[in-house]
Amino acid sequence: MTANPISPTIPLDRPGKHHGFLRLPYSRNDSAWGSVMIPITVIANGQGPTALLTGGNHGDEYEGPIALQSLAWQIEPEQISGRIIIVPYMNYPAFRAGTRVSPIDQVNMNRCFPGRPDGTVTQKIAHYFNDVLVPMSDVVLDYHSGGKTLDFLPYAAAHYLDDAEQQAACVAAMQAFGAPYSMMMREIDNVGMFDTAVESQGKLFVTTELGGGGTATARSARIATDGALNLLRHVGIMSGPVAPSGDGVLLDMPGDDCFHFATRDGLMQPLADLGEAVTKGQPLAHIWPSDRSGVAPVEVLANMDGIVAARHFPGLIQTGDCLAVLAVT
């Protein structure tokens, strides 16, 4: 069986605080014996659970990387019982490029798990996380936001799982994160997702959507940082009380009617903002033609009652783009 070529430059199981890299050999035109160097920090002290904290699964989402850089700098071994593995830029090539997918192989990391040890760069990274880092972890927090094309209400999320006990543990961890909203999340397609890979190994898993637009705000970065600390306290790696950053409104995505897609290219005019309540049949957006004037817009109507939990971010939209997502309380 092919071995994964990635090797850590620091010990993953030694007490103390260690900063280094996951080194992936990558021969290319400008570096014959080059490597992709993925930053990693491991903080370990005494007995306790292991938490794997990841950001940059998509390279244009920034709340996770900001929070994880801060935590890697601030947390000291004597503050914890157990181990924290911090990877701020999981898909490092995509992060460096500021793109959702890797510029090396055009692979979306969050659709290629469990990865391949003999695959492309992104597939090799995914395989290392799937086969090395996740098995040694008890809890995994993977940060997401909307990137350049979506914007979200700030929420932590869990999924519906076949194992009721595992689902309940994930929901409790999601609520402990303490974001302003908590979401029972439905994915359009969960095949190949990091989420699915972690959950299939029976691990405690929390993910987020904390904003978007290809940037972070002071508020969204603060929610990301505080949420990780809350989760670490919840699982017993750190001491102290859980301190939510909001009211923790619980949302649900009960079915495919939550998703609304554009049926034409054009200029999008939102008619309901994030957090606003809408009723079934209410207009969510107009899509105006981008090549002429004096033509009626396409009107996108709400499939259900709910609140706007996500919306397309750029002003221009293409046929098939996700225009809005509704959720219910």
Secondary structure, 3 states (H helix, E strand, C coil): CCCCCCEECCCCCCCEEEEEEEEEECCECCECCCEEEEEEEEEEECCCCEEEEECCCCCCCCHHHHHHHHHHHHCCHHHECEEEEEECCCCHHHHHHCCCCCCCCCCCHHHCCCCCCCCCHHHHHHHHHHHHHCCCCCEEEECCCCCCCEEECCEEEEECCCCHHHHHHHHHHHHHHCCCEEEEECCCCCCCCHHHHHHHCCCEEEEEECCCCCCCCHHHHHHHHHHHHHHHHHCCCECCCCCCCCCCEEEECCCHHHEEECCCCEEEEECCCCCCEECCCCEEEEEECCCCCCCCCEEEECCCCEEEEEEECCCEECCCCEEEEEEEC
